[in-house]
Amino acid sequence: MRKFIFILLLFLGAAFVYLSFGELESIMETLRMGNIWFVLLAILIQGLWFFMPGLTYQSLYRLLGVDMKLSRMTLLSAAANFVNTVAPSAGMGGMAVFISDASRNGQSPGKATVASMLSLFLDYIAFLCVLALGLIVLFRRNDLDPTEIIASGVMFAIAAALGSLLYLGSKSAETLGNALARMARFVNRVVRPFIHREYLSEARAHEFAREMAEDLGSLPERPRSIVKPLLFAFANKALMICILMASFLSFQVPFSAGTIIGGFAISYLFLVVSPTPSGIGIVEGIMPLALSSLRVPWSQAVIITLAYRGITFWIPLGVGAVSFRMLSRAEK
């Protein structure tokens, strides 16, 4: 079964690249037009970025009493990103990479689940801070649209829901189990007319809540213990902002701090709330509009978008595919 899933994911990845080959050609041509040194700088920053999710996971695992090597965590996070892209599953596919690795190595799958959820929550917290700055920039320039306000509300709701689940799990397994059971009941009510059976088990929801509460209970009670992984989450976003800045420099496009922060905030916002994997097709349309509203000429906004997405989307996809392959070979 695992071999079948591995083949399926690689097939989906190959199909994804094939269907996007035209965009890849445009991106490569765009990067060739830029200043090679700033393009290489952006790629170097992207290389450093790969370690940030690994450092976040490593610090969270240590809080849960599990010591993991940074190289292993970086490999797992890159593979999880690949799975989330080619098989969109609201982050569950990527989480399964960590859970499967924990099971194979005799570790607690519950701890892997808690670490994955905490990592996602901290990532949202870091981005919401950047988003607040971006919205302030747009408001001061009279460019804040209802679409951006609604998308920001959706982003906040997602982060609040995830944070609520983590809080309930840290306080009471029964309360969390009841909340998850209600969610499972709602999902079953929606999908029952299509599949004619229960899609989610309420009993499993309570069992999962007990496991999650137990592992959340193993976290240190000191609030300062979460500062280190939170700083890594902020560093993650700072590196992505630096890549966008290097993209501007590559094509000698004037910019201000407000332009960089506002452009990044809106593009990443729609990456998160987009129904497509990693915002493919959505971000490429939204980001030039956001940059042009921040006084960047349209033609230059399109070029910067192609360069930025080429580095921050396609390079991680390729590295993730290689990481996923390495993990599968190690399992054999």
N, C-alpha and C positions, 0 to 999 in steps of 0.2 A: 504493500500500500504506500509506504514512504517513497519507494522508487517511482511509483506512478505519479505521486504528487510532485516529486522533483522534476520528472520529465515534463509534466504539465506546466509547471512554473517556468521552466526554461523555454518551452514552446510559446507560452504567453509573452515572455520577454522578447523572443525573436520576432513574433508577430507584431508586437508593439513597435519595435525598431523599424520593421519593414513598412508598416503603415505610416510611420513618421519620417520616412527617408527623405522626402522632399524638404521638410523643415530642417533636417540635419544638414543637407546640402547648403541651405540658406545660411545656417548658423556658421558653418565652416568658412563660407565665402565672406561673411561679415567679420569673423575673427581675423581673417587674412588682411582685411582692410585696416585693422587697428594697429596701434603702436605695439610692436611685438613684445617690448619690455614690460609694458603695463598689462598686456594680456597674460604674459608669463607670471607676473606678480599676482594677478587675480587667480590663476590656476594654483600657484603656491599657497595662497590663502585658503583656497578650497581644500588643498591637501591637509593643511593644519586643522580645518574645520572637522575633518573626519574623526579627529581625536576627541572633540568636545562631547559628542554623545557617549563615546566610550568612557570618558572621565566621569560623566554624569552617572552612568549606570554603575561604574566601579564604586563610586562613593556611596550610592544608594545600597548596593549589595553589602558593602562593609557596614553600613548602619544596621542592616538586617542580620549581621553576623556571618556573612559569607565573603571570603577573600578571593577575588578573581583578578587575573592579570589584565592589564590595560589592553594588550594586544588582542586578547580573547574578546573583551567587551567591545572593542572597536570593530572587530570582524563580525560579531553578532549584530551590532547596531546597523552596520552597512548592509548586511544580508536582510535584516528586518525592513529597512527602507526599500530594498529591491522588491520584496514580497508585497509590501503595501502599495507599490506603484503598479505592478503587473497584475495583481489580484486584489483590487480594492475591497476592503472589508472593515472600514472604519477603524483601522489600526489593529484589529484582532489578528490578522494574518501575521503582522510583524511581531506581535506579542507571542504568538505560537512558536516563533523561532526561539525565543528565550525559554519558554516553558519546555519545549522539546529538548533543548540543550541541558536544562536542569535535570530532566528525567533521565537522560542518558548518562549523566555524571553522578547520579545518586544524590542530587540536591533537591531541595524543596521546590516543587512547581509553584506552590503558593507564594513563596518569597519572590520568585521570578515574576509572577503576576503583579504583586504589590509594587516591585521595583519598576516594572513597565508602566503601571498606572501613575506612580509618583513622578517618573521621568516625564511622561506626557503632561501631567498637571503643572510641573515646574516650567516646562517649555511654554505652556499657555500663559503662565504668570509673567514670564520674562517678556513674551511678545505683547501682552496687554499693556505693559509699561511703555514699550516702544509705540504701540498703537495709540496710546493716549497722547504722546508727543506728536505723532503724525496728524491726529485729528485736530490738535491745537494749531498746527501749521496750516492745515487746510481751512480752519475756521478763520484764522487771522487774514488769510488771503481770499476769503469769501468764495472758496471752492468746495465747501463741504456739501455733498449731495445727499438726498434721502436714501439712495442705494447704499452709500457707504455707512450711513447711520444704522440702517437695518442690518447690514452685514456685521457691523460691530456689535450690535445687540445679540445676533446669533452666536458670535464668537464668545461673548461674555456668558451667554446662557450655557454653552457647551462647557466652558471652564467651571462655571458655578455648579453644574450638574455633576461633573467629575469630582470636584472638591467636596460636594455634599456626600457623595458615595464614600469617599475616603474618610470623611469625618464620622459618618455613621458607623463605618467599619471599625474605627478606632474606639468608639464608645460602646457599641452593642452589636453582637452578631445577630441577635434576634431582630433588631430594628432594621439592620441592613438586609437581612434575609426577607423581611416583609416588603421592603422597598423593591428589591430585585424581583420578588415574586409578582408584585403588581406590574412591574415592567414586562415581565414574561407573559403575564395574563393579557396585557394590552397587545403585545406583538402577536400572540396566538389568535386573538380576536380579529386582528387585521388580516393575517395570512391564512386563516382557516378556510375561507371561501375558495382559495386557490389551491391549497395542497390537501385539504380535507383531513387534517390531523393536527395534533399539537406539535408546534415547531420547537418550543422551548419547554423544559421541564421545571416546574415550580419547586419540586423536591430538590433538584440539582441546584437551584438558585439558593435555597437555604443551606445546602451543603457547602457551596462555594463561599457563602457569607461567613460560615464558621471558620473555614480555612483562611479567608482573607483577614478576619478579625484577629485570629491567632497570630498571624504574621505581622499585622500592623501593631499588635500589642508588643512585639519584640523590638519595635523602634525605641530609641532613647526618648525619654520624656522631655529632655531639654530642647526648647525651640531652636537654640543655636545650632543643633546638630544638622539641621536642614540647610544651613547657610551655604556650606561648601558646594553641594550639588546645585543650589540655586545660582551661585556665582558662575558655575560652568554653563548653566542654561543661558545666562546673560551674555557670557563670552561667545556662545554659539551664535546669538543674534548679532553681536558686535562684528564678528568675522564676516557674516553675510552682508552687513552694511558696508564693510570695507571692500568686498568684492564688487558691490554696486558702484562704489566710489572709483575703484580701479577701472571699471567699465566706462565711466564718464571720462576719465583721464586718457583711456586708450584712444578715444575718438575726439579728444580735445574739445569737449563740450563743457562750457562754463556751468558751474553749479554752486549752490550754497548748502549749508548744513540742513536747512529746512527742506530743500529740494530732495536731498538724499534720504532723510528720515521719512518725509511724507511719501515719497515714491516707494520706498521699501515697505512701509507700513501697509499701504493699500494693496500692493502686489502680494505680500505675504498673507494679508487678511483674506483675499479671495482664493489663495492657494489652500487655506484651511477650510473655508466654508464651501468651496467648489464641490459639485457632485462628481467631477472627474478626478482620476488619480493624480495627486500632486498638482492639481489645477491645470493640467495639460489642456491647451486650447482656450481656457478661460483667462489665465494670467497673461498669455500672449496678447489677448485682446484688451484686457483691463489696464495693464501696466503702461502701454503707450498713452492711453487716455489720461491716466493719473499724472504721468510726467508732463504731458502737454498742458494740463491744467495748472502745473507748477512752473509754467513759462519756458518749458523746453520745446524747441521746434519739433513738429510732428515727425519729420524724416529722421531726425537725430534720436527722438524717443523710440522709434521702431528699431533702429540699429542697436541702441543700448539694451533694449529689451531682449533682442535676439542674442546678443553677447552674454548678458547676465544669465538668461535662462539656459544658454548652452553650457555655461560653466557650472551653475548651481543645480541643474536638473539632469543633464545628460551624463556628466562626469560621475556624479553619485550613482546614477543608474548602472553605468558600466562597472564601476568598482563594486557595487552591491551584487551584481550578477557573478563576478569573479569570487567574491566572498561567500556567496551562497554555494557556489560550486566547490570551494575549498572545504566548507563545513560538511557538505555531503560526502566528499571523498574521505574526510577524516572519520566520519561516521562508519563508512564501509571498512 
